[in-house]
């Protein structure tokens, strides 16, 4: 294996610049993701025929899940970019695409103006957003992971995850402020559009920050080795040939995080309004508090993982979700106080598994296929457990006649994550390590 010239390896970024450049996209991604769920009940009235509110709401959540359909394709393309041309180029691509898709929603006429074209245009915008979000998270995590010393990776990853929760919190806070300023009737009529239009400036800020950072040293070494050996990287093929087992394990251990994410970012707000009798404005402020609890739990989870490792963190988080899901939703159906306590319990669980899931996205896969394998496994998992989460919740509650039936499903998935973490213990206690590059297309094996 040829030596990599020191001059070819870029400088290591300062922690502040590193987190800011990677985190701005995560912030925008999850702001975009959450803002749709925050106003889902309003979108149901604006973009679908009147007559059956339950069908309209389920249709709105179906389009919420539609974003997940294009995510694997976006993840594979962004993964190819990240593993062949660099993490930074992938980051610029993802932030531009997802913010454009979200901003355009703010311009779509309502169903009463253009009929069936309204939900069709909404669906197109959601698909565009999904193409961008499909590779954003794995690219940003790989960027921070590879720029960081192993001793500080868990804490820095927790900062990055915190940026995603700040995006969610900001979407809810923006909805609360807009509602307070223009009133609920005006907000439901047109004020909700402001939340989507704000995504435009976020995308511009993301491009600016990401164009001012260096490529990761680890990718630079891999790229230089490729040039020395005159080989061509084939990350998509290599990921499926060498990392299939690792991707299946990742799918299982991250299942609880994939499901609880839409639960707290969108479904829980609807649940408070329908089962707890809480107004739109009050539910938004409760969600802000819950997200602040989530941020605190995330920062603690980073230090927990530094001390106990990735595998144990998955076990702790999955067990916590399995135990508290049913009582948390039971509490949330009893007014403001119950919603605050129940939502906070769910937030702690999500904070723990979110940090573990983010770390696993880079930890479990070698550098040559890291973004591709991580993005694909993550997106398949989020489609399976996250895309239909809110719709399944509404259906389960309606079919059983109880407002907390969905919480049992969440508890079961939490238990699944624990079992997977125990079965795959050996793959979660050692990070992916590179094997000597083969003579043919560049691939990695454990």
N, C-alpha and C positions, 0 to 999 in steps of 0.2 A: 504493500500500500504506500503510495507516494506521500511525502510530507507536505503539509499545507503551509505555504509561506505565511509568516506572521502578519505581513502587510495586508494579506487578503482577509484577515479576520477583523471585522469592524469593532469599534469601541463598544464597551458595555454601557448601556444607558443608565442614567441616574434613576433611582427608584421613583422619584416624583414624576419625571418625564415619562418613564416607562408605564406607570399606572395610568397617568392622564391620557396618553395616546391610545393605549389599549382599552381603557375604561370608557372613553367617550362613545365608542361604538356600542359597547355593551349597554351603556346607559340609554343610547338612542334605540337599540334593539328592543329592550324591555319596556321602554316608554311606549314605543310603537305597539308592542305586543299587548300591553296592559290597557292602553287607552281604548281599544276596541271593546274589551270586556267591561270596562268601567261604564261605557254608554251603550252596552248591548241592548238593553231594554228600550232605549230611545231609537237606536238604529232599526229595531224590529218594527217600530211604528212608521219610520221614515222611508224604509226601503222595501217593505212588504205590504201586500193587500190588507186592508182592515177587515175585521169580521171575526177572526179567531186569534186572540192575543197569544194563547199558548203555542199555536202552530207558528205564528210569526216569530216568537222568541226562540223556539227551537230552530227555525230556519236561520235566524241571525247567528246562533251558536254553531250551526252547521257551517256557515261561512267563516266563522272563527276558526273552525277546524280545517277549513280548506287551505289555509296557509301552510299547514303541515304537509300537504300533498306535494308541493313544489320544493319543500325543504331538502329532501334527499338529493334531488337534481342540483340544486344550488350548492349543497354541501360537497358533492362530488366535484363540481366545477371549481369551487373555491379551494377545495382540497388539492386539486390538480395545480391550481395557481400557487398555493402555499408551499407545496412540496416540490415544485419544479422551478418556479420563478421567484419565490420568496414569500415569507409571512406578511411582509409589509404590503405587497401588491394585493394579496388576498384581502387584507383588512380594508384597503381603499375601495376595492370592488364591492365588498359587502355593505359598507356603511352608505355608499352612494345609492345602491339599488333599493335597500330596505327603506331608507328615508323618503325616496321618491315615491315608492308605492304607497306609503302611509300618507304623505302630503296630498296626493291626488284624490284620496277619499274625501278630503275637505271640499272638493270642487264638484262632486257628483250631484246632479239634481235628484230630487226625491221621487218616489214611486208615483205620487200624485201628479208630477210634472211630465215624466217620460215613460211611465209604466214599467213593463218588464225589463227595459234596458237598465233601470236603476240597480236592481240586484245583480244583473250581469256585469255591469261596470264595477260594482263593489267586489264581485268575485275576481275579476281580472286584477284589480289593485291588490287584493289579498294574495293572489298567486305571485305577483311581482315582489311583494314584501317577503313572501316565503323563500323566493330564490336568494334574496339577500341574507335573511336570517339563517338560512341553512348552513352557511359557513362562517358566520360571524363569531359565534361563541368559541368554536374549536380553534379558529385562527388566533383570536385574542389570547386564549389560554396558552396555546403553544408559544406565542410571542413572549408572554411574561415568564412562562416556565423555563424557556431556553435562555432568557436573559438573566436568570436568577440562580444564585448559589443554592444547592439542595437544602441547606439548613434553613433558608428563609422562604423557600417556595410555598409551603402551606400558608404562611401568613400573607404573602403577596397575592396568592390566589384568592384568599378570603377578602382582600381589598377589592380585587376585581369583581368577585361575586357581589360584594357590597354595592358596587356601581350599578349592577343590574337591578338590585332592590331599590336603589335611589331612583332609578328610572321608573319603576313601578310606583313608588311613593309619589314622585313628581306628577305622574299622570293622574293619580287620585287627587292630589293637592290642587292641580290645575283645574280639575272638574269642580272641586269644592269652591275654589275662588271664583270661577266663572259663574257658577250657580248663585253664589252670594251677591255678585255684582249685578248680573242681568236678571236674576229671578228664575225660578224653575220653569215657568211657562216659556219664557224667551229662550232659555238654554235648550229646552226640548225642541223648540222650533228651529233655531239656527245657531245658537251659541256653541253647541257641541262641535261645530266645524273648526273652531279656533284650536281645539286640542290636536286635531290632525294637521293643521297648517303649521303648527309649531315644529313639526318634524323637519321642515325645510332648513331652517337655521341650524338645527342639530347636525344634519348631514354635512353642511358646509364646514362647521366647526370640526367635525370628525375628519374630513379630508385634510384640512389645514394641519391638525396636530399629527396625523399619521404620516404626512409627507415630510415631517421634520425629525423623524427618528431613524436610527440605523437598523439594518437587518440584524437578525440574531447571530451570535457567534457560531452556534451549533449548525444552523442552516448554511452559513458561509463555509464551514469545514466540509460538510457533506457535498456542497456544490463544487468546492475546489477539488475534492477527491474524485468527483465525477469527471471533471475536466482533465485531471491528470491521467485517469484510466481510460479516457475517451469512451465513456459509457453514457447511455441515455436513461434518465429516470422514468419509470413507468409506475407511478404511485397507485393508480387505481387497480391495475392488475396485481401489483405486488401486495396491496392491502388485502385483497380477497384470497390470494394464494397463501400468504404467510400469517395473516392475523385473524382468520375466521373464528377460531376458538376464543381468542381474546375479545373479539367484538360481541360474540354471544354472551360471554360472561359480563361484559360491560352493560349490555342490554338488560340483563337480569338485575344486577346490583343497583342500577340507576332507575329502575322502574318506579320506586316510591317517589323519587324526586320528579320524574316526568309527570306523574299524576297529580301530585300536590301543587305543582306550579300553577296550572290553570284554575285549580280549586281556590287558591287564595287571590290570584290576580283578577278573576272574573266571577266565577261561580259563587264565591262566598258573599259578594256584594248583592247578587240577585237573591241568594238564600236569606240574607238579613231582611231584605225588603219584602219578600213573599211570606216567609215563615215567622219572622220576628216582628213584622209590622213596623219596620223602621223606615223613615222617609229617605229619599234619595240623598239629600244633603247630609243627614246624620250618618247614613251608611258610608258615605265618602270619608267623613272625618274619622269614623271608627277604623276604616281601612288604613288611613294614614298612621294611626297609632299602632295598628297591627304590623304595618311595614317597618316602623321604627323598632319594634321589638325584634322583628326578623333581622334587621341590620345588626343589632346588638348580638343576637345569637350567632350570626355569621362570623363576626369578629372573634367571638369566643371559640367557635368551632375551628377556626384556623389554628389557634394555639392548642386546642385539644388534639388536632391531627398532628401537630409538631411533636407532641408528647406521646401519643398512643398509636400513631400510624394510620394509614388509609383504611386497612381492613377493619380495625376496631371501630373507627369512626362510622363506617357503613353500618356495622352491627348496632351501635348505640343509636344512631339516627333512625334506622328501620324499626327497632324495638319501640322507640319512643312514639313513632307514628302509629304503630300497630296498637299500642295501649291507649293512646289519648284520643284517637279519631272519633269514636262513638260519643264519649262524654263531651268532647269539644263542640260537636254539632248540636248535641242536646242542650248544652248551655246557650249556644248562639241563637236558639229559637225562643229565648226568654228575655227579650228586651235589650236595651243598650248595655247594661252591665254584663249580662250573659254573653253578648256578642264580643265584648272586649276581652273577657277571660277566655272564651272558646277560641277566638281568633288568635290570641296571643299564644295559646298552647300549640295550635297548628303552625304558627310562625316559628316557634322554637324548633319544631321538628323539621320544617323546611330548611331553616338555616343550617342545620347540621348536615343533612343529606345534600344540600346544594354545594357546599364546599367540597365534600367528598366526591360528588359527581364531577365537578369541575376539575379537580386534581386528577381524577382517574382518566379523563379525556386525553391528557398528555402522558401521564405516568405509565399507562398500560400499553402504549404504542411507541415503537422506535422512531427516530427522527425522520427517516426517509419516507415514511408513510404516515407520520403522526397526524397531520391535519386531515388527510383523506379518511383514514380509518376512524379517527375520533369523530369527525363530522358525520360520517355515514351511520355509525353505530348509535350516536346520539340522536340523530334525526329519525331513524327507524323506531327507536325507543319512544320518542316523543309523539310520533304518529300513533303508535299502539296504545299508549297509556294517556297521552296528553290531549291529542286532537279531539277525541270524542268525550273527554272527561266531563265538561259541563253538560253536554246533551245527555250523556248516560245518567248523570246526577238527576236531571229533571225527569227523565224517563223512569228511573228506579223509584223516585219519590212518588210519582204519579201512579205507577203500577201497584205499589204496595200500600199507598194511602198514608204513608208516614214520611215526615220531612227529613228524617235522619237515615233513611235506608242507604243512601250513597256512602255514608260514613263507614258502613260495614265493608263495602268494596275497597275503600281507601285503606282500612286496617289490614285487609287480606293482602293487598299489594305491598304494604309495609313489611308484613311477615315474609313475603316472597323475597324481598330485598335482603333480609337477614339470612335466609336459607342460602341464597346465592353467594353472599359474602363468606359464609362458613364453608360452603363446598369449594369455592374458588380461592380459598385462603392463600395458597402458595403463589398465585398470580397477582395477589394484591399486596403482598409484603415485600416484593422485589420489583423495582422499576424495570421497564423494558430496556434491554441493553443491546447494542449493535453487534451483529456478527460480521466477520470479514466480508467485504463487498465481493459478490461473485463476478465471474468474467463477463456474464451476459448482462441483461437489464438489471439495474440496481434494485435490490430487494433486501429486506431485513428479516432475520429470524431470531427467536429467543434462544 
